Amino acid sequence: MRAEAIVDLDAIKFNLQLLKKQAGVQVLAVVKADAYGHGLVPVAKAAISAGADYLGVALLEEAVALREAGITTPILAWLVQPGSDFESAISLDIDLSAASLRALTEIGAASKRLGKRARVHLEVDTGMTRGGFLSEWSQLDAEHVAEIEIVGIYSHFARADEPQEEQNQQQLLRFKEMVSTLESFGFTNIIKHLSNSAATLTNHAAAFDMVRIGIAMYGLSPDVQTLGTSQELGLRPAMQLRAALYLVKDVPAGVPVGYGATEYTKSDTTLGVVTMGYADGIPRVARAAGIWCAGKRAPIIGRVSMDQFVVDLGSDSKAKSGDWVTLFGNGSHGEFTADDWAATSSTINYEIVTRIGPRVPRIYSAHVY
Ligand SMILES: *Cc1c(COP(=O)(O)O)cnc(C)c1O
């Protein structure tokens, strides 16, 4: 074995239960993008067993894959392209998001052809200016929804990880207004949902009927700087990424390492070659991260290549080719975390775990060190 991502499903269950208890409302477990790299179906099943009321995905294909795996829990798909196979989606009881009159018309037509009403959540733009109804909202009329069932209304925060920002209050206020408009049309028994992980952790007033939790369910903080670390939030990081050392060798001081000779050995030392690279989602720009090997940290030396990178194990290292090393884990043993890799790569923990590539098998068990 070369490398593997060990996913602790018990940690995912623990995090979901913690967040559900804090929110006190229904929970939609966000499993888009292969469950943030953790594996779509195993994570979905774990989330359901821990009490998830809904699953959320970006793409219709992701929702179909969940149904094909035998999952019967309500699923919301929110980025369903124009021209998609809406009839299949409706037949499979997949809740659809609509953000335009055009989408409502298309979903309505599919419902009519099929003789079954689609379940639709209206996405409204409360200030993020990405998806959601904005200018068309005032044109919505009964005809647009004659063939479908409106089951929900939702929006998304742009800055929930900065709870003191005024924009959060503005979005909350705007959401309430848009909900009132819909209720004034007679749609009163609908699921209202606005909060992502960060809002769930910081803003109880935004919980409404359901919260949509992604990153925190995976045990990662939505923003370490503003909200604290996983540990401070009481969350358990679910993914540990590890690899077997391909090669260990002694090298002299003053030799260049890797493409571009961006770094030289400072003294006689032992280097290790890890066979993971940017093809596996290891950021090429990563600098200050590294691995945990035989009880200590070993930093990256030189550039990350497509399939490999080099670490400086130190002249006193006892590591051998084939030894398992940890790239990131929950940090409890001194290893780097996904947050460390994110910080040194000018990105966020979301991107670190989500981009772990398909060449890396996902293994489901408790943490192994
Ligand atoms: C991804 C996503 C979420 C989850 O966000 P987290 O910050 O990971 O909790 C919630 N809602 C929508 C619409 C999303 O796209």
The ligand as an SDF file (V2000), in Angstrom:
LIG
                    3D

 15 15  0  0  0  0  0  0  0  0999 V2000
  -21.4840   23.4300    1.1110 C   0  0  0  0  0  0  0  0  0  0  0  0
  -22.7560   24.0050    1.5970 C   0  0  0  0  0  0  0  0  0  0  0  0
  -23.0990   23.9500    2.9630 C   0  0  0  0  0  0  0  0  0  0  0  0
  -22.1630   23.4520    4.0340 C   0  0  0  0  0  0  0  0  0  0  0  0
  -21.2260   24.4640    4.3680 O   0  0  0  0  0  0  0  0  0  0  0  0
  -20.1870   24.2020    5.5750 P   0  0  0  0  0  0  0  0  0  0  0  0
  -19.4840   25.5020    5.7170 O   0  0  0  0  0  0  0  0  0  0  0  0
  -19.2740   23.1160    5.0970 O   0  0  0  0  0  0  0  0  0  0  0  0
  -20.9770   23.7870    6.7420 O   0  0  0  0  0  0  0  0  0  0  0  0
  -24.3730   24.3620    3.3380 C   0  0  0  0  0  0  0  0  0  0  0  0
  -25.2360   24.8500    2.4230 N   0  0  0  0  0  0  0  0  0  0  0  0
  -24.9350   24.9470    1.1230 C   0  0  0  0  0  0  0  0  0  0  0  0
  -25.9370   25.4870    0.1750 C   0  0  0  0  0  0  0  0  0  0  0  0
  -23.6790   24.5520    0.6570 C   0  0  0  0  0  0  0  0  0  0  0  0
  -23.3740   24.6610   -0.6300 O   0  0  0  0  0  0  0  0  0  0  0  0
  1  2  1  0
  2  3  1  0
  2 14  2  0
  3  4  1  0
  3 10  2  0
  4  5  1  0
  5  6  1  0
  6  7  2  0
  6  8  1  0
  6  9  1  0
 10 11  1  0
 11 12  2  0
 12 13  1  0
 12 14  1  0
 14 15  1  0
M  END
$$$$
